[in-house]
Amino acid sequence: MLPPILQNLRIPVVGSPMFIVSNPDLVIAQCKAGIVGSFPALNAREKDGEPIMLEAWLTRITEELDRHNQANPDQPAAPFAVNQIVHRSNARLERDIEICHRYKVPIWITSLGARKEVNDAAHDCGGISLHDIINNKFARKAIEKGANGLIAVAAGAGGHAGPQSPFALIQEIREWFDGPLLLSGAIATGDAVLAAQAMGADLAYIGSPFIATTEANAQPEYKQMIVESGAMDIVTSSLFTGVSGNYLAPSIRNAGLDPEALERADASSMDFGQGASKPKAWSTIWGCGQGIGAVSEVLPAAELVDRLANEYAAARQRLAL
């Protein structure tokens, strides 16, 4: 059974946290539209001596959602989530945990390592923790370390995607875990949201379609490239961060590289000490998942959620659910 905080969403969807792209504008729009909005804590960056940006972001998000809820008691906003990169090179992790604990962040998403102290901090302030994994081995470790739920990042997902079929990954996890389970990987329609539930997930985890929204912090060229691209335009490579991820082939070509002849890199090249792993590479080579064939135009996030909700309802009716 889902914890109360994940119940009563307009549709069973969490907007995934995307490096650089996810910002307060997008998170607030997603939550007001009825799905969980999220952002990586490392997206909130400030220069030395400046006020802490993560605090400013959390203040704005919590206050604006509170105003919305007071004005719309019958249609309150969905809760929001903050993603913590739990990697040894993330020098900000301890500070960001303290800030999120102080602001009582309701949903904590952890990536690149399962840490008990992060889960404990989430629970201590009344929140829940969800850990993203790419295989059953990592799933078991995450639950052993105290995560409340899992995000199965399957083949076709944007960013640091796993290699396994969603069918294989979900069925192996469900053999032993009956808690909250989200699925990520090429989900871009309401039909796919329902399909994720049919195979055993509780909620869909959707990222790439939200890059092509007006609120997203992405270059216009990035958004347009998503509109014009499809699954065949996605390339999997470890070169840019040291971990296998999916990227738009046209952006790789624009950077002067051959998408079909990319070198390999290993995880030792990852460095989140300054808030990002190889930020220059990420700013010119754009991550994306395989589901973007369903994206035909740049829309406000609320309109994208409307489309997903209508498709989801139609799929349920078509299957008489």
C-alpha positions as a Markdown table, in Angstrom:
| # | Residue | x | y | z |
|---|---|---|---|---|
| 1 | Met | 0.0 | 0.0 | 0.0 |
| 2 | Leu | 1.2 | 3.5 | -0.8 |
| 3 | Pro | 2.0 | 5.8 | 2.0 |
| 4 | Pro | -0.6 | 8.6 | 2.4 |
| 5 | Ile | 1.7 | 11.2 | 0.8 |
| 6 | Leu | 1.7 | 9.4 | -2.5 |
| 7 | Gln | -2.1 | 8.7 | -2.5 |
| 8 | Asn | -4.7 | 11.0 | -4.1 |
| 9 | Leu | -2.5 | 12.3 | -6.9 |
| 10 | Arg | -4.4 | 13.4 | -10.0 |
| 11 | Ile | -2.6 | 10.6 | -11.9 |
| 12 | Pro | 0.0 | 8.2 | -10.5 |
| 13 | Val | 3.0 | 10.2 | -11.7 |
| 14 | Val | 6.2 | 11.7 | -10.2 |
| 15 | Gly | 8.1 | 14.2 | -12.3 |
| 16 | Ser | 11.7 | 13.1 | -12.1 |
| 17 | Pro | 14.5 | 15.5 | -11.0 |
| 18 | Met | 16.6 | 16.5 | -14.0 |
| 19 | Phe | 20.1 | 18.0 | -13.8 |
| 20 | Ile | 20.0 | 21.8 | -14.6 |
| 21 | Val | 16.4 | 21.5 | -16.1 |
| 22 | Ser | 14.3 | 21.1 | -13.0 |
| 23 | Asn | 13.8 | 24.4 | -11.2 |
| 24 | Pro | 11.1 | 25.9 | -8.9 |
| 25 | Asp | 9.0 | 27.1 | -11.8 |
| 26 | Leu | 8.7 | 23.5 | -13.1 |
| 27 | Val | 8.2 | 21.9 | -9.7 |
| 28 | Ile | 5.5 | 24.3 | -8.7 |
| 29 | Ala | 3.7 | 23.9 | -12.0 |
| 30 | Gln | 3.8 | 20.1 | -11.7 |
| 31 | Cys | 2.6 | 20.1 | -8.1 |
| 32 | Lys | -0.3 | 22.5 | -8.9 |
| 33 | Ala | -1.2 | 20.3 | -11.9 |
| 34 | Gly | -1.6 | 17.3 | -9.5 |
| 35 | Ile | 1.6 | 15.3 | -9.9 |
| 36 | Val | 4.7 | 15.2 | -7.7 |
| 37 | Gly | 7.3 | 17.7 | -8.8 |
| 38 | Ser | 11.0 | 17.3 | -7.9 |
| 39 | Phe | 14.4 | 18.8 | -8.4 |
| 40 | Pro | 18.0 | 17.9 | -7.6 |
| 41 | Ala | 19.4 | 19.8 | -4.6 |
| 42 | Leu | 22.6 | 20.4 | -6.6 |
| 43 | Asn | 20.6 | 22.4 | -9.1 |
| 44 | Ala | 20.3 | 25.2 | -6.5 |
| 45 | Arg | 23.8 | 26.7 | -6.7 |
| 46 | Glu | 25.2 | 29.9 | -5.4 |
| 47 | Lys | 28.6 | 31.5 | -5.5 |
| 48 | Asp | 30.8 | 31.9 | -2.4 |
| 49 | Gly | 29.5 | 34.5 | -0.1 |
| 50 | Glu | 26.0 | 34.5 | -1.6 |
| 51 | Pro | 22.8 | 33.4 | 0.3 |
| 52 | Ile | 22.2 | 29.6 | 0.2 |
| 53 | Met | 20.1 | 29.0 | -3.0 |
| 54 | Leu | 18.6 | 25.7 | -1.7 |
| 55 | Glu | 17.0 | 27.6 | 1.1 |
| 56 | Ala | 15.6 | 30.2 | -1.3 |
| 57 | Trp | 14.1 | 27.5 | -3.5 |
| 58 | Leu | 12.5 | 25.6 | -0.7 |
| 59 | Thr | 11.1 | 28.8 | 0.8 |
| 60 | Arg | 9.5 | 29.7 | -2.6 |
| 61 | Ile | 8.2 | 26.3 | -3.3 |
| 62 | Thr | 6.6 | 25.7 | 0.1 |
| 63 | Glu | 5.1 | 29.2 | 0.4 |
| 64 | Glu | 3.6 | 29.1 | -3.1 |
| 65 | Leu | 2.2 | 25.7 | -2.8 |
| 66 | Asp | 0.7 | 26.7 | 0.6 |
| 67 | Arg | -1.0 | 29.7 | -1.0 |
| 68 | His | -2.3 | 27.5 | -3.7 |
| 69 | Asn | -3.7 | 25.0 | -1.2 |
| 70 | Gln | -5.4 | 27.8 | 0.9 |
| 71 | Ala | -7.0 | 29.2 | -2.3 |
| 72 | Asn | -8.0 | 25.7 | -3.6 |
| 73 | Pro | -8.9 | 23.5 | -0.7 |
| 74 | Asp | -10.8 | 21.1 | -3.0 |
| 75 | Gln | -7.9 | 20.7 | -5.4 |
| 76 | Pro | -4.7 | 20.9 | -3.3 |
| 77 | Ala | -1.3 | 20.7 | -4.9 |
| 78 | Ala | 0.6 | 17.4 | -4.9 |
| 79 | Pro | 3.7 | 17.2 | -2.6 |
| 80 | Phe | 7.2 | 17.9 | -3.9 |
| 81 | Ala | 10.4 | 16.0 | -3.7 |
| 82 | Val | 14.1 | 16.8 | -3.5 |
| 83 | Asn | 16.8 | 14.6 | -5.0 |
| 84 | Gln | 20.1 | 14.1 | -3.1 |
| 85 | Ile | 23.1 | 12.8 | -5.0 |
| 86 | Val | 24.5 | 10.4 | -2.4 |
| 87 | His | 28.0 | 10.2 | -4.0 |
| 88 | Arg | 31.2 | 10.5 | -2.1 |
| 89 | Ser | 32.3 | 13.5 | -4.2 |
| 90 | Asn | 29.2 | 15.5 | -3.3 |
| 91 | Ala | 30.7 | 17.9 | -0.8 |
| 92 | Arg | 27.4 | 19.6 | -0.2 |
| 93 | Leu | 25.5 | 16.5 | 0.9 |
| 94 | Glu | 25.7 | 17.0 | 4.7 |
| 95 | Arg | 24.7 | 20.7 | 4.4 |
| 96 | Asp | 21.8 | 19.9 | 2.0 |
| 97 | Ile | 20.5 | 17.1 | 4.2 |
| 98 | Glu | 20.3 | 19.6 | 7.2 |
| 99 | Ile | 18.5 | 22.2 | 5.1 |
| 100 | Cys | 15.9 | 19.6 | 3.7 |
| 101 | His | 15.4 | 18.3 | 7.2 |
| 102 | Arg | 14.8 | 21.8 | 8.5 |
| 103 | Tyr | 12.3 | 22.6 | 5.8 |
| 104 | Lys | 10.6 | 19.2 | 6.3 |
| 105 | Val | 10.8 | 18.1 | 2.7 |
| 106 | Pro | 8.0 | 15.5 | 2.3 |
| 107 | Ile | 9.7 | 13.3 | -0.3 |
| 108 | Trp | 13.4 | 12.5 | -0.5 |
| 109 | Ile | 14.8 | 10.9 | -3.7 |
| 110 | Thr | 18.3 | 9.5 | -3.4 |
| 111 | Ser | 20.7 | 8.5 | -6.2 |
| 112 | Leu | 24.1 | 7.0 | -6.8 |
| 113 | Gly | 24.4 | 5.3 | -3.4 |
| 114 | Ala | 22.2 | 4.2 | -0.5 |
| 115 | Arg | 23.0 | 5.9 | 2.8 |
| 116 | Lys | 21.2 | 5.1 | 6.0 |
| 117 | Glu | 21.8 | 8.6 | 7.5 |
| 118 | Val | 19.9 | 10.2 | 4.6 |
| 119 | Asn | 16.9 | 7.9 | 5.0 |
| 120 | Asp | 17.0 | 8.6 | 8.8 |
| 121 | Ala | 17.0 | 12.3 | 8.2 |
| 122 | Ala | 14.0 | 12.0 | 5.9 |
| 123 | His | 12.0 | 9.9 | 8.4 |
| 124 | Asp | 13.0 | 12.2 | 11.3 |
| 125 | Cys | 11.3 | 15.2 | 9.7 |
| 126 | Gly | 8.2 | 13.2 | 8.7 |
| 127 | Gly | 9.1 | 12.5 | 5.1 |
| 128 | Ile | 9.6 | 9.4 | 3.0 |
| 129 | Ser | 12.7 | 8.3 | 1.0 |
| 130 | Leu | 12.7 | 6.7 | -2.4 |
| 131 | His | 16.0 | 5.4 | -3.9 |
| 132 | Asp | 16.6 | 4.9 | -7.6 |
| 133 | Ile | 18.2 | 1.7 | -8.7 |
| 134 | Ile | 19.0 | -0.1 | -11.9 |
| 135 | Asn | 18.9 | -3.8 | -10.8 |
| 136 | Asn | 17.6 | -6.1 | -8.1 |
| 137 | Lys | 20.9 | -6.2 | -6.2 |
| 138 | Phe | 20.9 | -2.4 | -5.6 |
| 139 | Ala | 17.1 | -2.6 | -4.8 |
| 140 | Arg | 17.7 | -4.9 | -1.9 |
| 141 | Lys | 20.6 | -2.8 | -0.6 |
| 142 | Ala | 18.4 | 0.3 | -0.7 |
| 143 | Ile | 15.7 | -1.3 | 1.4 |
| 144 | Glu | 18.2 | -2.7 | 3.8 |
| 145 | Lys | 19.5 | 0.9 | 4.3 |
| 146 | Gly | 16.1 | 2.1 | 5.2 |
| 147 | Ala | 14.5 | 3.5 | 2.0 |
| 148 | Asn | 10.7 | 3.4 | 2.0 |
| 149 | Gly | 10.4 | 2.8 | -1.7 |
| 150 | Leu | 12.2 | 2.2 | -4.9 |
| 151 | Ile | 12.5 | 3.9 | -8.3 |
| 152 | Ala | 13.3 | 1.2 | -11.0 |
| 153 | Val | 15.3 | 3.0 | -13.7 |
| 154 | Ala | 14.9 | 0.7 | -16.7 |
| 155 | Ala | 16.2 | 0.7 | -20.3 |
| 156 | Gly | 15.1 | 3.8 | -22.2 |
| 157 | Ala | 15.1 | 6.2 | -19.3 |
| 158 | Gly | 16.8 | 9.6 | -19.7 |
| 159 | Gly | 20.0 | 10.5 | -17.9 |
| 160 | His | 21.7 | 7.6 | -16.0 |
| 161 | Ala | 19.5 | 4.8 | -17.3 |
| 162 | Gly | 19.7 | 1.1 | -16.4 |
| 163 | Pro | 20.1 | -1.6 | -19.1 |
| 164 | Gln | 17.3 | -3.9 | -18.0 |
| 165 | Ser | 13.9 | -4.3 | -19.5 |
| 166 | Pro | 11.2 | -2.8 | -17.3 |
| 167 | Phe | 9.3 | -6.1 | -17.4 |
| 168 | Ala | 12.4 | -8.0 | -16.0 |
| 169 | Leu | 13.3 | -5.4 | -13.4 |
| 170 | Ile | 9.8 | -4.9 | -12.0 |
| 171 | Gln | 9.0 | -8.6 | -11.8 |
| 172 | Glu | 12.2 | -9.4 | -9.9 |
| 173 | Ile | 11.6 | -6.6 | -7.4 |
| 174 | Arg | 8.0 | -7.6 | -6.9 |
| 175 | Glu | 9.0 | -11.1 | -5.9 |
| 176 | Trp | 10.1 | -9.8 | -2.5 |
| 177 | Phe | 9.1 | -6.2 | -2.2 |
| 178 | Asp | 5.5 | -5.0 | -1.8 |
| 179 | Gly | 6.3 | -1.3 | -0.9 |
| 180 | Pro | 6.2 | 1.8 | -3.1 |
| 181 | Leu | 7.6 | 1.1 | -6.5 |
| 182 | Leu | 8.1 | 3.6 | -9.3 |
| 183 | Leu | 9.1 | 2.9 | -12.9 |
| 184 | Ser | 11.3 | 5.1 | -15.1 |
| 185 | Gly | 12.0 | 4.4 | -18.7 |
| 186 | Ala | 10.4 | 5.8 | -21.9 |
| 187 | Ile | 7.1 | 6.7 | -20.2 |
| 188 | Ala | 5.7 | 9.7 | -22.1 |
| 189 | Thr | 1.9 | 9.0 | -22.4 |
| 190 | Gly | -1.0 | 8.2 | -20.1 |
| 191 | Asp | -1.2 | 4.8 | -21.8 |
| 192 | Ala | 2.4 | 4.1 | -20.6 |
| 193 | Val | 1.5 | 5.2 | -17.1 |
| 194 | Leu | -1.2 | 2.6 | -17.0 |
| 195 | Ala | 1.1 | 0.0 | -18.5 |
| 196 | Ala | 3.6 | 0.7 | -15.7 |
| 197 | Gln | 0.9 | -0.1 | -13.2 |
| 198 | Ala | -0.2 | -3.2 | -15.1 |
| 199 | Met | 3.3 | -4.7 | -14.8 |
| 200 | Gly | 3.5 | -4.0 | -11.0 |
| 201 | Ala | 4.7 | -0.5 | -10.5 |
| 202 | Asp | 2.6 | 1.9 | -8.3 |
| 203 | Leu | 3.6 | 5.1 | -10.1 |
| 204 | Ala | 5.3 | 6.3 | -13.3 |
| 205 | Tyr | 8.5 | 8.4 | -13.1 |
| 206 | Ile | 8.5 | 10.8 | -16.0 |
| 207 | Gly | 11.3 | 13.2 | -17.0 |
| 208 | Ser | 12.2 | 13.8 | -20.6 |
| 209 | Pro | 8.7 | 15.1 | -21.8 |
| 210 | Phe | 8.9 | 17.8 | -19.1 |
| 211 | Ile | 12.2 | 19.2 | -20.7 |
| 212 | Ala | 10.0 | 20.4 | -23.5 |
| 213 | Thr | 7.8 | 22.6 | -21.3 |
| 214 | Thr | 7.8 | 26.3 | -21.0 |
| 215 | Glu | 8.8 | 26.3 | -17.3 |
| 216 | Ala | 11.9 | 24.0 | -17.7 |
| 217 | Asn | 15.3 | 25.5 | -17.4 |
| 218 | Ala | 16.5 | 24.2 | -20.8 |
| 219 | Gln | 17.8 | 26.1 | -23.9 |
| 220 | Pro | 15.1 | 26.6 | -26.6 |
| 221 | Glu | 17.3 | 24.5 | -28.9 |
| 222 | Tyr | 17.2 | 21.6 | -26.4 |
| 223 | Lys | 13.4 | 21.7 | -26.2 |
| 224 | Gln | 13.0 | 21.9 | -30.0 |
| 225 | Met | 15.5 | 19.0 | -30.5 |
| 226 | Ile | 13.2 | 16.9 | -28.2 |
| 227 | Val | 10.2 | 17.8 | -30.3 |
| 228 | Glu | 11.9 | 16.9 | -33.5 |
| 229 | Ser | 13.5 | 13.6 | -32.3 |
| 230 | Gly | 12.4 | 10.1 | -31.5 |
| 231 | Ala | 13.8 | 6.9 | -30.0 |
| 232 | Met | 16.2 | 6.3 | -32.8 |
| 233 | Asp | 17.9 | 9.6 | -31.9 |
| 234 | Ile | 18.9 | 8.4 | -28.4 |
| 235 | Val | 22.5 | 7.2 | -27.8 |
| 236 | Thr | 23.7 | 5.3 | -24.7 |
| 237 | Ser | 27.2 | 6.3 | -23.5 |
| 238 | Ser | 29.3 | 6.4 | -20.3 |
| 239 | Leu | 31.7 | 9.0 | -21.8 |
| 240 | Phe | 30.2 | 12.1 | -20.4 |
| 241 | Thr | 29.8 | 11.3 | -16.7 |
| 242 | Gly | 31.4 | 7.9 | -16.2 |
| 243 | Val | 28.0 | 6.2 | -15.8 |
| 244 | Ser | 25.9 | 4.9 | -18.7 |
| 245 | Gly | 23.3 | 7.4 | -19.7 |
| 246 | Asn | 21.1 | 8.3 | -22.7 |
| 247 | Tyr | 21.7 | 11.4 | -24.8 |
| 248 | Leu | 20.3 | 13.1 | -27.9 |
| 249 | Ala | 22.5 | 12.1 | -30.9 |
| 250 | Pro | 22.1 | 15.5 | -32.6 |
| 251 | Ser | 23.5 | 17.3 | -29.6 |
| 252 | Ile | 26.5 | 14.9 | -29.7 |
| 253 | Arg | 27.1 | 15.7 | -33.4 |
| 254 | Asn | 26.8 | 19.4 | -32.7 |
| 255 | Ala | 29.6 | 19.0 | -30.1 |
| 256 | Gly | 31.9 | 17.6 | -32.9 |
| 257 | Leu | 31.7 | 14.0 | -31.8 |
| 258 | Asp | 30.5 | 10.9 | -33.6 |
| 259 | Pro | 27.6 | 9.3 | -31.7 |
| 260 | Glu | 28.5 | 5.9 | -33.1 |
| 261 | Ala | 32.2 | 6.1 | -32.1 |
| 262 | Leu | 32.2 | 7.3 | -28.5 |
| 263 | Glu | 34.9 | 6.3 | -26.0 |
| 264 | Arg | 34.0 | 4.6 | -22.7 |
| 265 | Ala | 34.6 | 6.1 | -19.3 |
| 266 | Asp | 34.4 | 4.6 | -15.8 |
| 267 | Ala | 32.7 | 5.7 | -12.6 |
| 268 | Ser | 35.9 | 7.0 | -11.2 |
| 269 | Ser | 35.6 | 10.1 | -13.4 |
| 270 | Met | 32.4 | 11.2 | -11.7 |
| 271 | Asp | 32.9 | 14.3 | -9.5 |
| 272 | Phe | 30.0 | 16.2 | -7.8 |
| 273 | Gly | 32.3 | 18.3 | -5.8 |
| 274 | Gln | 31.3 | 21.5 | -7.6 |
| 275 | Gly | 27.7 | 20.4 | -8.0 |
| 276 | Ala | 27.9 | 18.5 | -11.2 |
| 277 | Ser | 29.9 | 15.8 | -13.0 |
| 278 | Lys | 31.6 | 17.4 | -16.0 |
| 279 | Pro | 29.2 | 20.3 | -16.2 |
| 280 | Lys | 30.6 | 21.6 | -19.5 |
| 281 | Ala | 29.9 | 18.3 | -21.2 |
| 282 | Trp | 26.4 | 18.3 | -19.7 |
| 283 | Ser | 25.6 | 21.8 | -20.9 |
| 284 | Thr | 26.3 | 21.0 | -24.6 |
| 285 | Ile | 25.4 | 17.3 | -24.8 |
| 286 | Trp | 21.8 | 16.8 | -23.7 |
| 287 | Gly | 20.4 | 13.9 | -21.8 |
| 288 | Cys | 17.0 | 12.4 | -22.9 |
| 289 | Gly | 15.0 | 9.2 | -22.8 |
| 290 | Gln | 13.6 | 7.1 | -25.6 |
| 291 | Gly | 9.9 | 8.1 | -25.0 |
| 292 | Ile | 10.2 | 11.5 | -26.7 |
| 293 | Gly | 8.5 | 10.3 | -29.9 |
| 294 | Ala | 5.3 | 11.3 | -28.1 |
| 295 | Val | 6.4 | 14.9 | -27.7 |
| 296 | Ser | 5.2 | 17.0 | -30.5 |
| 297 | Glu | 5.4 | 20.6 | -29.2 |
| 298 | Val | 6.6 | 22.7 | -26.3 |
| 299 | Leu | 3.8 | 23.2 | -23.8 |
| 300 | Pro | 3.2 | 24.6 | -20.3 |
| 301 | Ala | 3.7 | 21.8 | -17.8 |
| 302 | Ala | 0.0 | 21.9 | -16.7 |
| 303 | Glu | -1.0 | 21.2 | -20.3 |
| 304 | Leu | 1.3 | 18.3 | -20.5 |
| 305 | Val | -0.2 | 16.9 | -17.3 |
| 306 | Asp | -3.7 | 17.5 | -18.7 |
| 307 | Arg | -2.7 | 15.4 | -21.8 |
| 308 | Leu | -1.3 | 12.6 | -19.7 |
| 309 | Ala | -4.4 | 12.6 | -17.5 |
| 310 | Asn | -6.8 | 12.4 | -20.5 |
| 311 | Glu | -4.8 | 9.6 | -22.1 |
| 312 | Tyr | -4.7 | 7.7 | -18.8 |
| 313 | Ala | -8.4 | 8.0 | -18.4 |
| 314 | Ala | -9.0 | 6.9 | -22.0 |
| 315 | Ala | -6.7 | 3.9 | -21.6 |
| 316 | Arg | -8.5 | 2.8 | -18.4 |
| 317 | Gln | -11.9 | 3.2 | -20.2 |
| 318 | Arg | -10.6 | 1.3 | -23.3 |
| 319 | Leu | -9.6 | -1.6 | -21.0 |
| 320 | Ala | -12.7 | -1.3 | -18.9 |
| 321 | Leu | -10.8 | -0.7 | -15.7 |
